[in-house]
Amino acid sequence: MSPTNAMRSRFPRTPRWVWWTLGSLTLLVIAVYVVAINAEEPLRRYMEREINNRLTGYTVRVPKLDVHPFKPALELRDATLYQTANPDPPVAHLVGLEASLDWRALVHGRMVADITFDRPRLYVNLKHFRAEAASEVPIKDKGWQQALEAVALDLKINRLRVIDGDLTYVDQGPFKPLHVSQIKLEAENIRNVKSKNREYPSDIHLEGVVFDVGRVWLDGHADFLAEPHVAIRAAFKTEGIELDYFKPITNRYNVSVQKGRLALNGDMEYAPTFKRVAIERMLVDGVEIDYVHAPRTAEVEKARVAQAARAAKEVSNEPGVDLRVDRLEIVKSTFRYTDRTANPPYRVALANAGILMEKLSNQPSQGPAAVKLSGKLNGTGDTNATVRIRPETKDFNIDMKAEIVDADMPSLNDLVRAYGGFGVVDGKLSLFTELKIDNGEINGYVKPMFRDVKPGDNPPGEPKSLGKRLYEGLVGIAAKILENRPRDEVATVVTISGKVNQPQANVWAAVGGLLKNAFIRAILPGYEPGKSPNSSPKPRPDPKKAESPEPTG
């Protein structure tokens, strides 16, 4: 047998139809690629036109489109999104936006699409937000979903993914931008292909890096077809969130936040008929918070307080809203209050402050909330307070006890000058109070105690007038006389009562009035024995001596 025949017997001849099949498939692949390549530019123009026709207030530029015929998929590359009112800078840049056929849904007899955002970069500034707020078209009606369906050639979207996303918000002023990076988002079964009866059929997962060092996670389920808005139920967690990044936002409310980090975990539910946020634990460490009461914002501040009160009443005992904080801790922090409406302006601060809040809720069934506060007033006076908060129908009832012990009067000099009309160079202040708020009514008392008060502290370089020297001398004499009197003779009590928004006493004005009028009385420290905040405490007279006149606030 010849070698050629031997080879033919070892390797049987391939049937001609096989070669025809392979050749036809090869030609078909080439033809498909040729058609796809030639279709890319017409498709790009069509896609860009359709997206822009469906969007309101925004414009998209698509410089390149790739067709992947064997996925099958379309991919928009280097697309840029502009806000029509503020086109510079652009709102977003997408390295890639791919729409592909969801093969898993085909098993269930549904033809739907997967959407994947590859390295999207979103950039938003204050001008963008203001333009959006001024628009008459709500953001949900801007056509975002319809625009994405145009990318998917009008297939419904069943799976959405974001890979390595990046979000930057820039406010006006010298503030660090709010930056969230390494965003990963996955939302499955959006069209409810796999299950029709589940309340929240779609899996959702989100994670990212917040402000370069913090982390955020969210895991749960959603109903993307709920009306009138998407419904979601998920657990969330954050850690290491730097709070001073929020300055651009808090500054608009007269609040400055510096330093501090936030960590929390809990779960939430946001549905058309029910809304719930339950924070299991929140920890704020080392934050510095300043609130400034200024003349030019005084009316706005009143409106904010009224708005906050209305919002609290609206959610109090509301069956469709469940807000709960199981445990909130603020440690190693500082709170400051500055009043620029006073003359002179003054600042009081609570240093090394700690707050522990447990079981805060808008639902009475959760029981009363307990709050404990501690710190040092202006760094010297030991300050402690306990508060119980009971949510009631359309209101909150509050019981509070608080004390300040041996705060240095010189550290409160501006406050004393603002309400008392003079300064002090020495002395101690202690203050005790019990207050009760019930059905919009406030009742209680404040008991101030002064010790070793020495007036003085004229502003440097300003000569004292004869009247001022005489006035300070009289105050000093009165304080000295009262200091030498037995401490158990009389007690000074400032009562507070009336509506919450219009109490019939100004505590600091009353305290200042005590000094200004030389009615300084040494009192026994501590709370009135046997008194409740509902009663109007009165001084306990010594039967051996006449009672001194009551101070007025």
C-alpha positions in Angstrom: 0.0 0.0 0.0 1.3 3.4 -1.0 2.0 6.0 1.7 -0.8 8.2 0.4 -3.3 5.4 0.6 -2.1 4.5 4.1 -2.6 8.2 5.2 -6.2 8.2 3.7 -7.1 5.0 5.5 -5.8 6.4 8.8 -7.5 9.8 8.4 -10.9 9.4 6.7 -11.7 12.1 4.2 -13.8 15.0 5.6 -17.2 15.1 3.9 -17.6 18.0 1.5 -20.8 19.3 3.4 -18.7 19.9 6.5 -16.3 22.2 4.5 -19.3 23.9 3.0 -20.8 24.4 6.5 -17.6 25.8 7.9 -17.1 28.1 5.0 -20.6 29.4 5.2 -20.3 30.1 8.9 -17.0 31.9 8.3 -18.6 34.0 5.5 -21.6 34.6 7.8 -19.3 35.8 10.7 -17.4 38.1 8.3 -20.7 39.4 6.9 -22.1 40.0 10.3 -19.0 41.9 11.4 -19.0 43.9 8.2 -22.7 44.8 8.7 -22.1 45.6 12.4 -19.1 47.9 11.6 -21.1 49.7 8.9 -24.1 50.0 11.1 -22.2 51.6 14.0 -22.2 55.2 12.7 -25.9 55.2 11.7 -26.8 53.6 15.0 -24.6 56.2 16.9 -26.5 59.0 15.3 -29.9 57.3 15.9 -29.0 56.6 19.5 -27.8 60.1 20.2 -30.9 61.6 18.6 -33.3 59.2 20.5 -31.7 59.8 23.9 -31.9 63.5 23.5 -35.5 63.4 22.3 -36.5 61.6 25.5 -34.5 63.7 28.0 -35.7 67.0 29.4 -33.2 69.6 30.5 -30.2 67.5 29.6 -28.2 66.7 26.4 -26.0 63.7 25.6 -23.1 63.6 23.2 -22.1 60.1 22.0 -18.8 60.3 20.0 -18.5 56.5 19.4 -20.7 53.4 19.4 -19.5 49.8 19.2 -21.7 46.9 18.1 -20.9 43.5 19.6 -23.1 41.2 17.4 -22.4 37.9 19.2 -23.3 39.0 22.7 -25.4 40.7 21.3 -24.8 44.2 22.8 -24.4 47.9 22.0 -21.8 50.0 23.7 -21.7 53.8 23.9 -18.1 54.9 24.5 -16.9 58.2 26.0 -20.5 59.6 26.2 -20.9 63.0 28.0 -24.0 64.3 29.7 -24.7 68.1 29.9 -27.3 70.1 31.8 -28.9 72.4 29.3 -29.0 75.4 31.8 -25.3 74.9 32.8 -23.4 73.0 30.1 -20.0 73.8 31.5 -18.8 71.7 33.3 -20.6 68.5 32.1 -22.6 66.5 34.6 -21.3 63.1 33.7 -18.8 61.2 31.6 -19.2 57.5 30.8 -16.2 55.5 29.7 -18.7 52.9 28.6 -22.4 52.2 28.6 -23.3 48.8 27.4 -26.8 47.4 26.7 -26.9 43.6 26.2 -29.6 40.9 25.9 -30.3 39.2 29.2 -30.0 35.5 28.3 -31.3 34.3 31.7 -34.6 36.1 31.1 -35.1 34.2 27.8 -35.4 31.0 29.8 -38.5 32.6 31.4 -39.8 33.7 28.1 -39.0 37.4 28.5 -36.7 39.5 26.2 -35.2 42.2 28.4 -31.8 44.0 28.6 -28.9 44.3 30.9 -27.4 47.8 31.4 -23.8 48.2 32.5 -22.2 51.6 33.4 -18.4 51.3 33.1 -16.4 53.9 35.2 -19.1 56.6 35.2 -17.8 60.0 36.5 -20.6 62.3 37.9 -19.8 65.9 38.7 -22.4 68.1 40.3 -22.1 71.7 41.6 -24.3 74.2 43.3 -25.4 75.7 39.9 -26.6 72.3 38.7 -28.7 71.8 41.9 -30.2 75.3 41.7 -31.2 74.9 38.1 -32.8 71.5 38.9 -34.7 73.0 41.9 -35.9 75.9 39.6 -37.1 73.5 36.9 -40.9 73.0 36.6 -40.3 69.4 35.5 -39.7 66.9 38.5 -36.5 64.9 38.2 -38.5 61.7 37.9 -40.2 63.0 34.8 -36.9 64.0 33.1 -37.0 60.9 30.9 -34.0 59.0 32.4 -35.6 55.5 32.2 -36.8 56.2 28.7 -33.4 57.3 27.7 -31.8 54.1 29.0 -34.4 52.1 27.1 -33.4 53.9 23.9 -29.8 52.6 24.5 -31.3 49.1 24.8 -33.3 49.6 21.6 -36.5 49.9 23.6 -36.1 46.6 25.5 -37.1 46.8 29.1 -34.2 46.9 31.6 -33.9 43.9 33.9 -30.4 44.2 35.3 -28.4 47.3 36.1 -24.7 47.5 37.1 -22.3 50.2 37.9 -18.6 49.4 37.8 -16.1 51.7 39.6 -18.3 54.7 39.7 -17.3 58.2 40.9 -19.4 61.0 42.3 -18.2 64.6 43.1 -20.2 67.5 44.5 -18.6 70.9 44.6 -20.2 73.8 46.6 -19.4 77.4 46.5 -16.7 78.6 48.9 -13.4 77.2 50.1 -14.7 73.7 50.9 -13.4 70.3 50.1 -15.7 68.6 47.5 -17.9 65.8 48.6 -16.4 62.8 46.9 -17.6 59.2 46.7 -15.4 56.8 44.7 -15.2 53.1 43.8 -19.0 52.9 43.6 -20.3 49.4 42.9 -24.0 48.9 42.3 -25.9 45.8 41.2 -29.7 45.6 40.8 -31.1 42.3 39.6 -34.5 41.1 38.4 -35.8 44.7 37.9 -38.6 43.5 35.6 -39.5 40.7 38.0 -38.8 38.0 35.5 -38.0 35.3 38.0 -40.7 35.9 40.6 -44.1 37.6 40.3 -45.4 37.3 43.8 -42.6 38.6 46.0 -43.0 41.9 47.7 -39.4 43.0 46.8 -38.3 40.7 44.0 -35.1 42.5 43.0 -31.8 42.1 44.7 -29.8 45.3 45.2 -26.2 45.8 46.4 -24.3 49.1 46.8 -20.9 49.9 48.2 -18.4 52.7 47.9 -15.6 54.8 49.4 -16.9 58.1 51.0 -14.6 61.1 51.3 -11.5 59.0 50.6 -11.4 57.0 53.9 -15.0 56.2 54.8 -17.0 53.2 53.6 -20.7 52.6 52.9 -22.6 49.4 52.2 -26.3 48.7 51.3 -27.8 45.3 50.8 -31.4 44.5 50.3 -34.3 44.1 47.9 -36.3 46.5 45.7 -39.5 46.7 43.7 -38.6 48.9 40.7 -42.1 48.7 39.3 -43.9 50.0 42.4 -46.1 53.1 41.8 -45.8 56.0 42.2 -42.1 55.5 43.0 -39.5 52.7 43.5 -39.8 50.7 46.8 -36.8 49.4 48.6 -36.0 47.5 51.8 -32.4 47.2 52.8 -29.8 47.1 55.5 -27.1 49.8 55.5 -23.8 50.4 57.2 -21.2 53.2 57.2 -17.9 53.7 58.9 -15.2 56.3 59.1 -17.3 59.1 57.5 -15.5 62.4 58.0 -18.2 65.0 59.0 -16.4 68.2 58.2 -16.9 67.5 54.5 -20.6 68.5 55.1 -19.7 72.1 55.8 -21.1 73.4 52.5 -24.5 72.0 53.5 -24.6 72.7 57.3 -23.3 76.3 56.9 -26.6 77.2 55.2 -28.3 76.4 58.5 -26.0 78.6 60.7 -24.2 75.4 61.7 -20.5 74.7 61.3 -19.2 71.1 61.6 -15.5 70.4 62.1 -13.6 67.2 62.6 -15.4 64.2 63.8 -16.2 60.8 62.2 -19.5 58.9 61.8 -20.3 55.2 61.9 -23.7 53.7 61.9 -25.7 50.6 60.9 -29.4 49.8 60.6 -32.1 49.1 58.1 -34.7 51.0 56.1 -37.8 50.6 54.1 -39.1 53.1 51.6 -42.4 52.2 50.0 -45.4 54.2 48.7 -47.5 53.3 51.8 -44.8 52.8 54.4 -41.5 54.4 55.4 -39.1 53.3 58.0 -35.6 54.1 59.1 -34.2 52.1 62.1 -30.7 52.9 63.2 -29.4 50.2 65.5 -26.3 52.1 66.5 -24.8 55.5 65.6 -21.4 56.7 66.8 -20.1 60.2 66.4 -16.5 60.7 67.6 -14.7 64.0 68.2 -17.0 66.4 66.3 -17.0 70.2 66.9 -20.4 71.8 66.2 -20.9 75.6 66.2 -24.4 77.2 66.0 -24.5 80.9 65.3 -27.5 83.1 66.0 -27.1 86.2 63.9 -29.2 89.3 63.3 -29.4 88.9 59.6 -30.6 85.3 59.9 -32.8 85.6 63.0 -36.1 85.5 61.1 -35.0 82.6 58.9 -33.9 80.7 62.1 -37.4 81.2 63.6 -39.0 79.8 60.4 -36.7 76.8 60.5 -37.6 76.0 64.1 -41.3 76.3 63.2 -40.8 74.1 60.2 -38.9 71.5 62.2 -41.7 71.5 64.9 -44.3 71.0 62.2 -42.3 68.1 60.7 -42.0 66.5 64.1 -45.7 66.7 64.7 -46.5 65.3 61.3 -44.5 62.1 62.0 -45.3 61.7 65.7 -47.4 58.5 66.0 -47.9 58.4 62.3 -48.8 54.8 61.4 -47.2 54.9 58.0 -43.8 56.3 59.3 -41.5 54.5 61.6 -38.4 56.4 62.7 -36.2 54.8 65.3 -32.7 55.2 66.8 -31.9 52.4 69.2 -28.6 53.8 70.4 -26.8 57.1 69.5 -23.4 58.0 71.1 -21.5 61.2 70.7 -18.2 61.1 72.5 -15.2 63.5 73.0 -17.0 66.3 71.2 -17.6 70.1 71.6 -20.8 72.1 71.1 -20.7 75.9 70.9 -23.5 78.5 70.7 -22.8 82.0 69.6 -25.3 84.8 70.0 -24.4 87.8 67.7 -27.7 89.5 68.4 -26.7 90.3 72.0 -24.6 93.3 73.1 -21.8 92.3 73.4 -22.0 89.1 71.4 -21.2 86.0 73.5 -20.4 82.4 73.1 -21.0 79.4 75.4 -19.5 76.0 74.8 -19.8 72.5 76.2 -16.4 70.9 76.0 -15.5 67.2 76.3 -19.2 66.6 75.7 -20.8 63.2 75.6 -24.4 62.2 74.7 -26.0 58.9 75.0 -29.5 58.5 73.5 -31.5 55.3 73.6 -34.8 54.2 72.1 -35.6 57.4 70.3 -38.7 56.8 68.1 -41.8 58.6 66.7 -44.0 55.7 67.9 -45.3 55.5 71.5 -45.2 51.7 71.4 -41.4 51.9 71.4 -41.5 53.5 74.9 -39.9 56.7 76.1 -36.4 57.7 74.9 -33.7 58.3 77.4 -31.0 60.9 76.8 -27.9 61.6 79.0 -25.6 64.6 78.4 -22.3 65.4 80.1 -19.5 67.9 79.6 -18.0 71.1 81.0 -19.5 74.5 80.4 -16.9 76.7 78.8 -14.4 74.1 79.9 -14.9 74.6 83.7 -18.5 73.9 85.0 -19.4 70.2 85.3 -22.6 69.9 83.3 -25.0 66.9 83.4 -28.5 66.5 82.0 -31.1 63.7 81.7 -34.0 63.9 79.4 -37.0 61.6 78.8 -38.9 62.0 75.5 -42.3 60.4 75.0 -43.8 60.6 71.5 -47.6 61.2 71.7 -50.3 61.8 69.1 -49.0 64.7 67.0 -46.6 65.8 69.7 -43.6 65.0 71.9 -43.6 65.2 75.7 -40.3 65.9 77.5 -39.0 65.7 81.0 -35.6 67.2 81.7 -33.3 67.7 84.7 -30.0 69.5 84.3 -27.3 71.0 86.4 -24.2 73.2 86.0 -21.8 73.1 88.9 -19.1 75.7 89.6 -18.6 77.3 86.2 -16.0 80.0 86.2 -17.8 83.4 85.9 -14.9 85.0 84.0 -15.4 82.4 81.2 -19.0 83.6 80.9 -18.0 87.3 81.0 -19.6 88.3 77.7 -22.8 86.6 78.6 -22.9 88.4 82.0 -22.2 91.7 80.3 -24.9 91.1 77.7 -27.6 90.5 80.3 -26.2 92.0 83.4 -24.5 95.1 82.0 -21.2 94.6 83.7 -18.2 92.2 83.7 -16.8 89.9 86.4 -13.2 89.0 87.3 -14.0 86.2 89.7 -16.8 84.0 90.9 -18.6 80.7 90.4 -22.0 80.0 88.8 -24.1 76.9 89.5 -27.4 76.3 88.0 -30.1 73.7 88.5 -33.3 73.2 86.5 -36.2 70.9 86.0 -38.5 71.3 83.0 -41.5 69.5 81.7 -43.1 69.9 78.3 -46.6 68.4 78.0 -49.0 69.0 75.1 -47.2 72.1 74.0 -47.0 73.6 77.5 -43.7 74.1 79.4 -43.4 74.3 83.2 -40.5 74.2 85.5 -37.9 76.3 87.2 -34.3 77.4 87.1 -32.3 77.9 90.2 -29.0 79.9 89.8 -26.4 80.1 92.5 -23.5 82.6 92.6 -20.4 82.5 94.7 -17.4 84.8 95.3 -18.6 87.2 92.6 -16.2 90.1 91.9 -17.4 92.6 89.2 -14.9 94.3 86.9 -13.3 93.4 83.6 -13.6 96.7 81.7 -12.6 96.3 78.0 -8.8 96.8 77.7 -7.8 100.5 77.0 -11.3 101.8 77.8 -11.5 104.1 80.9 -14.2 103.5 83.4 -16.7 106.2 83.9 -17.6 107.4 87.4 -21.1 105.9 87.1 -19.7 102.5 86.0 -17.2 102.5 88.9 -20.0 103.3 91.4 -22.3 100.7 89.8 -19.7 97.9 90.0 -18.9 99.0 93.6 -22.6 98.7 94.6 -22.9 95.3 93.0 -19.7 94.1 94.7 -21.0 95.3 98.1 -24.3 93.6 97.6 -22.6 90.4 96.5 -20.3 90.5 99.5 -23.2 91.1 101.9 -25.2 88.3 100.5 -22.2 86.0 100.5 -21.8 86.5 104.2 -25.4 85.6 104.9 -26.3 82.1 106.0 -26.9 80.0 102.9 -30.2 78.5 104.2 -32.0 81.8 104.6 -33.7 82.1 101.2 -33.6 80.4 97.9 -33.8 82.0 94.5 -36.0 80.3 91.9 -36.9 81.5 88.4 -40.1 79.9 87.2 -40.8 79.1 83.6 -44.2 78.5 82.1 -46.3 79.0 79.1 -46.4 77.8 75.5 -43.3 76.1 74.2 -42.8 78.7 71.5 -43.5 81.6 73.9 -42.3 80.7 77.4 -42.9 83.4 80.0 -39.3 83.7 81.1 -35.9 84.3 79.5 -33.5 82.2 81.6 -30.3 84.1 80.7 -32.0 87.5 81.1 -33.3 86.4 84.5 -29.9 85.2 85.6 -28.4 88.5 84.4 -31.1 90.4 86.2 -30.2 88.8 89.5 -26.7 90.2 89.2 -27.7 93.5 87.7 -30.2 94.3 90.5 -28.0 92.9 93.3 -30.6 90.4 94.3 -28.0 87.6 94.5 -29.0 85.0 96.9 -27.0 82.1 98.1 -29.1 78.9 97.7 -28.7 75.3 98.7 -27.3 73.4 95.7 -29.4 70.7 94.1 -33.0 70.3 93.2 -36.1 71.3 95.2 -37.0 68.3 97.4 -40.5 67.1 96.8 -41.0 69.4 93.8 -42.1 68.2 90.4 -41.6 70.2 87.2 -45.4 70.6 87.0 -45.5 72.7 90.1 -44.2 76.3 90.3 -41.4 76.1 92.9 -41.3 78.8 95.5 -38.5 79.8 97.8 -38.6 78.3 101.3 -38.8 81.1 103.8 -36.9 81.0 107.0 -39.5 81.6 109.8 -37.0 83.6 111.7 -36.4 86.2 109.0 -38.4 88.1 106.4 -38.3 86.8 102.9 -36.4 88.9 100.4 -38.2 90.1 97.2 -38.4 87.7 94.3 -36.3 88.5 91.2 -38.0 89.2 87.9 -36.9 87.9 84.5 
